[in-house]
Amino acid sequence: MSTSIRISDETKRKLEALKRDGESFDDLLNRIAVDRTERDVRELAGFGDEGLAEHMEGKREELNESLEERKQG
């Protein structure tokens, strides 16, 4: 089964520039499309298994310590 999607001429040119020799548009889109799970997003954001609030609190503490050291030194 196939599906048609509408894209602008500009988008088509950009996709054609990314295509490899012998690669179909379906292959190209499969290659560049990335499935992201919630866990992947958390890890990419830098807080992995830690919750966002905990991560932000830790970073805030690190910043405060760094600023204190600069004041003293």
C-alpha positions as CSV (number, residue, x, y, z in Angstrom):
1,M,0.0,0.0,0.0
2,S,1.3,3.5,-0.8
3,T,0.3,6.9,0.5
4,S,0.8,10.2,-1.3
5,I,1.9,13.3,0.5
6,R,2.0,16.9,-0.8
7,I,5.3,18.8,-0.4
8,S,6.5,22.1,-1.9
9,D,8.9,22.1,-4.8
10,E,11.5,23.6,-2.4
11,T,11.0,20.7,0.0
12,K,11.3,18.2,-2.8
13,R,14.6,19.8,-3.9
14,K,15.9,19.6,-0.3
15,L,14.9,15.9,0.0
16,E,16.5,15.1,-3.4
17,A,19.7,16.7,-2.2
18,L,19.7,14.3,0.8
19,K,18.9,11.2,-1.3
20,R,21.6,8.7,-1.8
21,D,22.2,6.9,-5.1
22,G,19.5,4.3,-5.7
23,E,17.6,5.4,-2.6
24,S,13.8,5.8,-2.9
25,F,12.0,8.7,-1.2
26,D,10.5,6.1,1.1
27,D,14.0,4.9,2.0
28,L,15.2,8.4,2.5
29,L,12.3,9.3,4.8
30,N,12.8,6.1,6.8
31,R,16.5,7.0,7.2
32,I,15.9,10.6,8.4
33,A,12.8,10.0,10.4
34,V,13.6,9.2,14.0
35,D,11.2,7.6,16.5
36,R,11.6,9.3,19.9
37,T,10.3,7.9,23.1
38,E,9.7,10.0,26.2
39,R,12.8,8.4,27.7
40,D,14.9,9.3,24.7
41,V,13.8,12.9,25.0
42,R,14.6,13.0,28.7
43,E,18.1,11.6,28.0
44,L,18.7,14.0,25.2
45,A,17.6,16.9,27.4
46,G,20.2,15.8,30.0
47,F,18.2,14.5,32.9
48,G,17.7,10.8,32.0
49,D,15.9,8.9,34.8
50,E,15.9,11.9,37.0
51,G,12.8,14.1,36.9
52,L,12.9,17.5,35.4
53,A,12.3,19.3,38.7
54,E,15.2,17.3,40.3
55,H,17.4,18.0,37.4
56,M,16.7,21.7,37.5
57,E,17.3,21.9,41.3
58,G,20.7,20.2,40.9
59,K,21.7,22.6,38.1
60,R,20.5,25.5,40.2
61,E,22.7,24.3,43.1
62,E,25.7,23.9,40.9
63,L,25.2,27.5,39.6
64,N,24.9,28.9,43.0
65,E,28.1,27.1,44.2
66,S,29.9,28.4,41.1
67,L,28.8,32.0,41.8
68,E,29.8,31.7,45.5
69,E,33.3,30.6,44.4
70,R,33.6,33.5,42.1
71,K,32.6,36.0,44.8
72,Q,35.2,34.5,47.2
73,G,38.0,34.2,44.7
